[in-house]
């Protein structure tokens, strides 16, 4: 393969060579589902949706695992606040998550394991670590990982144990031998609800720590070694660092070939934060922008770069996406996507961009090159290639006119019927030589952002 990706562990671009020829394996840390997903979550999901799509477009079979954390302190608190069971809360939020991701075209993974379904595998891994002297039972009933017993700790984040110790905050009576140690199994507390407690199979009732979940689930579904592990940059330390310590400590060898991390999301150049009042759920944004516009907007930034979110930038993205759809609307397209000829110049440049660490901004530039060609030549072949390349990224798959008229929602269809009625009334006014009325109808629609296009075949319309 010609694909190169940036490996956070080696801190350089590396050729991607899957462990199994023709097959790629990828694990991405998913959501802790106690609330609606926000734009930072979508930033991560979009990054690895692109990776997933491009690996498949490159001819690979892909096993993509994206987990759900459905037991956690925040989940327990939220369920208690709402007076419902943990399962009722997590089922509700999982359904909402699926709905939000689907609206933006994020593909479902091959496997979506829930942490609560893999507790036996987690306990087995903990027993292995304890047997190797890497885990110990604390006086408070917890089982902790002994960080200083793993020689490679810090290699992903670049943090030394001395640096970590200098910034540590020592908890009182937490049962740890060292403040850097982290919990693998959390002993149950008397005040916790029954559905937060699991059989510890010799460790006593409790629940797994967050870090052990991903080590156990990735191993169960992908094996002790796999190709790509992904997540947000905020997970690099301590979560992914701890995963390395757990998995490599238990298996005795490297378990991930390449670690990938997406950049942070900022709102108007500031980190998104509830305390700053610039916090947005995906649903907040979808109330004002369609899912494809939001997807296109996020594709315009490279996955490793900081992503800046604002209404102004979203408006620019919507205008740019409409330019692509306007080009497609100018020609007759085949019913299905064509097979892409990767030797064609724009397709070859698109592939080169994607093969260089999934460079979606450069790939999108080739779509605009093709749109310009369509506008100049009205070439159906160029338009078909434009749509097919857009499909690789999950865009440009709607009927152009339907997209330009606002999509296929019931509200858009109702408004479309009203606009068609106004167009008919305008045509009748023109036929009666009442040009003032015809102009009034046209201007009233324009004030709503509806542009009429007259031709020998009749009048069509698009939104500005």
N, C-alpha and C positions, 0 to 999 in steps of 0.2 A: 504493500500500500504506500501511497505518497503522503498520507495524512501525518501531520505532526501536531502534537498537543503539548501544552505547558504543564509540566509535572511539578507540583508544589514541593514535593519531597526533594527532587534534584535541583529545583530552581532553574530549570532550563527547558527549552523546547526539545522534544524527543520524538523520533519516529514511532508511530503506533504499530506495534506488532502483537496482535492478539495471541494469547497463550494457545488457543485452539484455532488453527487455520480456518477461516471462513466464519468464525463465530466470536462475537464480543460479549463480555459479561460486565455489567455495570451495576453498582449499588449507590443509591443516593439517599441521604438522610432526609426523611419526610417530616410531616407535621406532628406536633404535639397538639392534639385536637380538643381544646377546651373553649375555643372561640372561633369567630369567622377569620378566615385567612386575610392577611393584609398584603400590601403591595411589595413589601420586602420578601414575603413568601413567594409571590408570583415571580419576582426577579430570579430567584433560585430555580423555580420550576421551569421557567422559560429557558434558562441557560441549558439545563440538561435535557429538556425537550428537543432543543436544537441538536445537541450531541446525539441523542437517540435517533432523530430523523436522519441526520447525515450519515451515521454509521450504517443505517439500513439502505439509504440511497447509494452508498458505496458498495453495496452488494453483500453486506454481512448479515448473518442472522444475529439477532441481539437478544440476550436475556437481560431484561432491565428490572431491577428490584428497587422499589421505593417504599419504605416502611411507614407505618403509622404508630406513633407512641400514644397508647390509649390508657396508660396508668402513670400518674405523675402527681406531685403535690398540688399543682395548679388545677388539674382535672378534679382531684378530690375536693378541693375547696369550692370550685365552681358548682359541682354536683350538689354539695351540701347547701350552698347558698340558694340554689334553685329548688331544693327539696326533691330531687330526682336521683335515680340510680346512676352510677358511673357509666354503665352500658347505654342507658337512655341518652345521656349527654354525648357520649362519643359517637353513637350511631347518628344522632342529629347533626353533629358537626362534620362527620365524615361525608354525609349526604350533601351538606352545604358546600364542602370543599370540592367534591366531585362536580357539582353544578357550576361553581365559579371557574374551575380549571377548564371545563368543557367549553364554557362561553368564550374563552380566549384561545381555544384550539390546542390546549395541552393534552397530549395523548396519554391514555392510561398506560401504566407500566405492565410488564409481563406478570409480575407478582407484586402484591401489595400486602405484605404480612402485618398483622397487628401484634404488638408486643405481648399482649396477654395470651396469645396463642402459642408462644414460644418460651414460656417460663421453664419447662423441663430442660430445654436445650441450654438455657442460661445457667441453670443450676449445675448441669453437667460440666459446662465450661468453668464455672466457679470451683467445682471440685478438682478439676484438672489444675487450675492455678494454685489452689491450696496445696495439692500434692507436690507441686514443683517449688513450693516455698515462696510463691509470689502473692499469696493471699493469706489472711489470718482472721480469726474470729476475735472481735473486740469484746470488751467487758459489757458493753451495752446491748449485745446481741447482733450488732451489724457484722457483716463480713467485708473487709477492706482490702484494697490492692496495695501492696507495699512498693511504692514507686521507686525507691532507691535500690530495690532488688533487680530492676530491669535496666541493663546498661545503656540501652539506646534511647532512654526517655529524653525528649526534647528535640529529636532529629527532624520532625516535621515542622515545628514552629520556630526552630532555631533558638529556643530558650534553654539556658543551662539551669541545672538544679540550683546553683548558687544564686542566679538571677531570680528564680522563682521564690527561693527562700527569703530573699531580701524584701519581697513585697507581700509575704504571707501574713495572714491574720489567723491567729491560733484560736480555734473554738474551744470552749471550756467543756470538759467531760464528754467529748465526742467519741472517745474510745480509740482514737487513732494513735499509732506508734509515732507517726510523723505528720506534721500539718499538711504535707503534700499528698498524702495517701487519699484515695477516693473510694467511695462506697460501691460495693458490688451487689450486696443484698442488704436491704434496710429492714431491720426488725420492726414488727408491727407494734403500734402504740395502742394502748387501751381505748383511747378516745376516737380512734379511726373507725370508719364504717366497715362492716363485715365484707363488703364487696371490694375493699381495698387490700384485703389480706389473702395471700396465697400460701399453699402448703410448701414449706421450705425444704421438704425431703431431708430432714436431719439438721437443717439450719434454723428451724423454728418458723412460725408464721411470719410473713412479711411480704415484701415486693422487691422486684429487681431495681437496681440503680439504673440511671439513664444510659450510661456508657456501655454496660454489658449487653444491652438489648441489641445494638447494631452488630457487635461482634458475633453474637449467637445467630441472629437472623441471616446475616450475609453468609456465614459459614454453612448454615443449613440449606440455603437455596443456591449458592454459587460455589461452594467448596472452600477449602482452606486457602486457596489462592485464586484471585480473579483479576480482571484487567483494569477497571476504573472504579475509583470511589470518589463520589462528588458531594458537594454541599456548599453552603455559604461560607464566606471568608471568616465569619464569626465562629464557625464550628472548628476551624483549624486548631485552636487551643481553647479549652482543654479537651473537647469531645473527641476529635480525631486523633489527637496525641494519645489519649487514653485508650482509644480503640487499638492503636498500634501496640501499645504496651500489653493489652489483654490478649489480642490475637497472636502476635508474634511470641509473646511469652508462653502461651499455651501450645502453639503449633511448632515452635522452634525454627521458623523460617519466615521470610517475607510473605505477606498475605495479599498485598495490593501492588500491582505494577505501576500505576499512575494515580496520583491524587490530584483532583481538580477542584478549584474553588472560584466562585463568582464574586465579583466586586459588590460593594455596598450600594444600597439605594439611598439617595439623598432627595430631599424635597426643597426646591429652591436653594440648592447648594448647602443645605443643612441636613444632618442625619435625621431621619424620620423618628419622631418621638411623641408619645402621648403628652408628655409634660410640656413640649413646645407647641402643642396644638396643631401639629402638621402630620397627623397620623391618619392614614386612609386604608380602609378595607378595599378588597377588590370590588365588592358590591357598591361601595361609595363611588368608585370611578365608573363602573358599568351603568350607573344611573344616568350618566351624562355622555358617555362615549360607547360606541359599539365594540364588541370584543375583538374584531379584526383590526380596528384602528389601534386598540391598546396593544395587541400583539405586534403589529407593524412598528409601533412606537418603540417597543422594547428591543426589537431586532436592530434598530438603528445604532445601538451602542454595543461595543464588543463585550462579551460576557465577563471578562476580567477587569474591565474598566469601571470606575465609579459611575453609577447611573443616576442622572439628575431628572427628577420628576417635577413637572409643573403643568398647569392648564395650558399655558402658552405653547410649550413644546408639544403637548398632545394635539393642540389645534394645528400646529405645523405638520405633524405627522399625518393627521387626517387629510389635510390639503394634498400632501405628497402622495398618499395612497390613492386618493381620487384621481390624480394625474395618471397613475398606472391603469386604473379601471377605465378612465376616459379613453385611453389608447385602445384598450381591449374592446370597448364599445363601438369603435369606429369600423370594425371588420367583422366578418362572419367567422365564428370559431367552430371547430369540430365539437361533437357532443362530449367526447372523452379527451383526457390529456394525451398528448403524443408521447412516444418514446423519445427521450432526450438524446440528441446527437452531441456527444461531449466533445467532438472535434470542431463543432461550430465555434467561432471566436468568442462570442459572449458566454456561451456555455462553458468553454474551456477556462475562461477567466473566472467565472463563477466557481467552478470546481477548484481552481487554484486558491481562491480566497478561502473557501471552506476547508480545504486541506491544510491551510496554514492556521491551525488553532481556531477553527470555526469562526472566521472573520466575517460575520454577517454584514457589517457596514459596507465592506468592499463587494460582497456578493450582491447586495441591494443596488449598488452602483451599476452593476451589469443589467439589472432589470430596467433601470432608467435609460441606459443606452439602447436597449431593445425597444422601449416605449417610444423613444425619439425616432427610431427607425420605422416603427409602425405609423407614427404620425406623418412621416415624410412619404413613405411608400405605400401605405395601406396594405402591407404585406400580410396575408393570413398566416404564412409560415412563421414570420417573426412574432406575430401575436400569439400563435400556438406555443412557441418556445417560451415566450414571456410568461404565459400562464403555467406551463409545466414547471419552469424553474421556480416560480412563486409557490407552486404546490410543494416543492421540496422543503420550503420554510413554513408551510402551513398558511399561506396567504393567496389571494387572487383566485379562489375557487368558487366564488359566488357568480351568478349570472351578472355581467357588468351592469346592465341597466337596472336590475333589481338592487344592486349595491348603491348605485348612484341615486336611486330614488328612495333610499333610506332603509333597505333591507326587507326581510320577509315577516316582520312582526305584525300581529293583528292591527296595532295602532298605525303602522306604516301603510298597511293595505287599506285601512279606512281612509287615511289621508290621501292615498293614491287615487281612490275612487272619487273623492271630492275634487282633486286636481283634474282628473280626466273629465269630470262634469263641467268644470270651468273652461277647459280647452274646447269642449263641444259648444259651450255657450259663446265663446270667442269666435269659433268658426261660423256659428250662425249669425253673429253680429257682422262679421266681415262679408258674409254672403248677402246680408241685407244692406251692405254699404254703410253700416253704422260703425265707422272706423274709430270714433271717439270711445264707444263702448268696448270695442275690441282692445284698444290701447289701455283702457282702464283695467280690464281683466288682466292683461299682461303685466301691468305695473303693480297691481295688487299682489299677484303671485310672486313677482320679483322681490317685493318688500318682505315676503315670507322666506326668501332664499330659494325660490323656485325659478329656474331659467328655462324658458321655452325655446325650442329649436325647430324652426320651420324648414321643410324640405318638400320636394315634389311628391314624396310618399306620405306627407302629412306632418303633424306636429308631435314632437316628443318633448320630454322634460327631464331635468336633472336638478339635484340640489347643489347649491354653491358650497 
